Amino acid sequence: MTGQYLFQLLLSGTSEELLYRSLIIGLGGWMMKKPKAISLYVYSLIPFIIGHITYQMIPFKVYPPNVLQLITVCIFGWFYTFLFLRFKSVIPPMIAHGLLNTVIITSGFVLSLI
């Protein structure tokens, strides 16, 4: 249980934010002369949503998306992009993402006890 908390708090959000915010927004900003904020939101949000669709590799199968999960991913993806653009750093979205993942793990654990 402690390992799962540490993974969600320290590694999961950190690696996702490096990919979805820092790399994708960085490339989007580099490829466009004067990127508009809305295009940067879209460039980072679409891969973020796709990355959160559940699938398995062997045998390959994509599961129907959970609408509530996709809405949550969409809202927080926008929020993480806002933090990245507002503070011009990947650290605030990393912290927010790690905290949210920890809250989700905790709520899942508490609900499993009921």
C-alpha positions in Angstrom: 0.0 0.0 0.0 2.8 2.4 0.9 4.5 1.6 -2.4 1.4 2.5 -4.4 1.0 5.8 -2.5 4.6 6.7 -3.2 4.3 5.7 -6.9 1.2 7.8 -7.4 2.6 10.8 -5.4 6.1 10.9 -6.8 6.3 9.1 -10.1 3.0 8.8 -11.9 2.1 12.5 -12.1 5.7 13.5 -12.6 6.3 11.4 -15.6 2.9 12.3 -17.1 3.5 16.0 -16.7 6.9 15.8 -18.3 5.3 14.1 -21.3 1.9 15.8 -21.7 2.8 19.3 -20.6 6.5 20.0 -20.9 7.2 18.0 -24.0 4.0 18.3 -26.0 3.4 22.0 -25.1 7.1 22.7 -25.6 7.0 21.1 -29.1 3.7 22.8 -29.9 5.2 26.2 -28.9 8.4 25.5 -30.8 6.6 24.5 -34.0 4.3 27.5 -34.1 5.6 31.1 -34.3 3.1 32.6 -31.8 1.0 29.8 -30.3 -2.4 30.7 -29.0 -3.2 29.4 -25.6 -6.2 27.4 -26.7 -4.1 25.4 -29.2 -1.6 24.6 -26.5 -4.5 23.3 -24.3 -5.8 21.1 -27.2 -2.3 19.8 -28.1 -1.8 18.6 -24.5 -5.3 17.5 -23.7 -6.0 15.1 -26.6 -3.0 12.9 -25.9 -3.7 13.1 -22.2 -7.2 11.8 -22.7 -6.1 9.1 -25.0 -3.4 8.1 -22.5 -6.1 7.5 -19.9 -8.3 5.2 -21.9 -8.0 1.7 -20.4 -6.6 -1.1 -22.6 -4.6 -4.3 -22.3 -1.8 -5.4 -24.5 -2.0 -9.3 -24.7 -4.5 -9.9 -26.3 -4.9 -6.3 -27.4 -8.2 -4.9 -26.3 -9.5 -1.4 -25.7 -12.2 -1.1 -23.1 -15.1 1.2 -23.4 -14.2 4.5 -21.8 -15.8 5.4 -18.5 -17.5 8.8 -19.1 -17.0 10.1 -15.6 -13.3 9.2 -15.8 -13.0 11.0 -19.1 -14.7 14.1 -17.8 -12.4 14.1 -14.8 -9.3 13.6 -17.0 -10.5 16.5 -19.2 -11.1 18.9 -16.3 -7.8 18.1 -14.6 -5.9 18.1 -17.9 -7.1 21.6 -18.5 -6.1 22.6 -15.0 -2.6 21.1 -15.3 -2.1 22.9 -18.6 -3.3 26.2 -16.9 -0.7 25.7 -14.1 2.0 25.0 -16.6 1.3 28.1 -18.7 0.6 30.3 -15.6 3.8 29.5 -13.8 5.9 28.6 -16.8 7.2 25.5 -15.0 6.3 21.9 -14.9 6.7 21.7 -11.1 3.2 23.0 -10.1 1.3 20.6 -12.4 3.5 17.7 -11.2 2.6 18.5 -7.6 -1.1 18.9 -8.4 -1.2 15.7 -10.4 0.6 13.7 -7.7 -1.8 15.0 -5.0 -4.9 14.2 -7.1 -3.7 10.7 -7.8 -3.1 10.2 -4.0 -6.6 11.4 -3.2 -8.1 9.0 -5.8 -6.1 6.1 -4.4 -7.2 7.0 -0.8 -10.9 7.4 -1.8 -10.8 4.1 -3.6 -9.3 2.4 -0.5 -11.9 4.0 1.8 -14.8 3.0 -0.5 -13.5 -0.5 -0.6 -13.8 -0.7 3.2 -17.5 0.2 3.1 
